[in-house]
């Protein structure tokens, strides 16, 4: 995500998303929904998809990342996958780069409208990525695990986890944000396109998202993050991840589900931060004072 501006003195080193040689082939442009079939991942029993997601082999993960990232890139832009791949290290290995994205977006705003088929692929790619970002918050009941489903059908109805690399998920979210902004006011979308997908984009930052987890590791309060995520895109949150947080001496403990499972002591609720309340900004009835009708301050009655 080299094209995202960072603070003058970022607190984290540059993120390198290492790829393997299979990414260079990119997306074949012959239909987004049927791409899994052409890549050797045809329809199968729901139980088989569930096992693949729970213990994903490397070739399945690389296919899934290539499908969602490069499927969108090469639908929106007439470019080869190599435009988003550079090489570094000794010996050289491929890494993801977004340095070319600003120039491509400038052309994307002014080029001719995408075909109806390309728009359908764009919508499907957005939906698949958006669903995978939030499936860990879903509960599925009465799923027939023997039913034969395509991969898109499995993601729609039965997926409960996202096997992709967290950094690749973040890069794909950034790409979608950029293209949705670029599409507003352009001839690329039909009426209702942006409105239909704004909901999916805003829901792409659940409490289990990669960016949320990074910011929590940085020590941010979940109450601050809840507000920030509802008003920010991926680039803004990535910038925040590299920024020194205010009041860095304050700690923001939260309820840890593992503590319940391990029967470890749980801190009193008043000493914890939640997505709706920070312990440092919470009123304390023991010390707050009330103002009486005559203007004098008095301690609260017990």
Beta strands, then each sheet from edge to edge (+ up, - down):
strand 1: 44-45
strand 2: 85-88
strand 3: 93-96
strand 4: 148-149
strand 5: 289-291
strand 6: 297-299
sheet 1: 1+ 4-
sheet 2: 2+ 3-
sheet 3: 5+ 6-
end
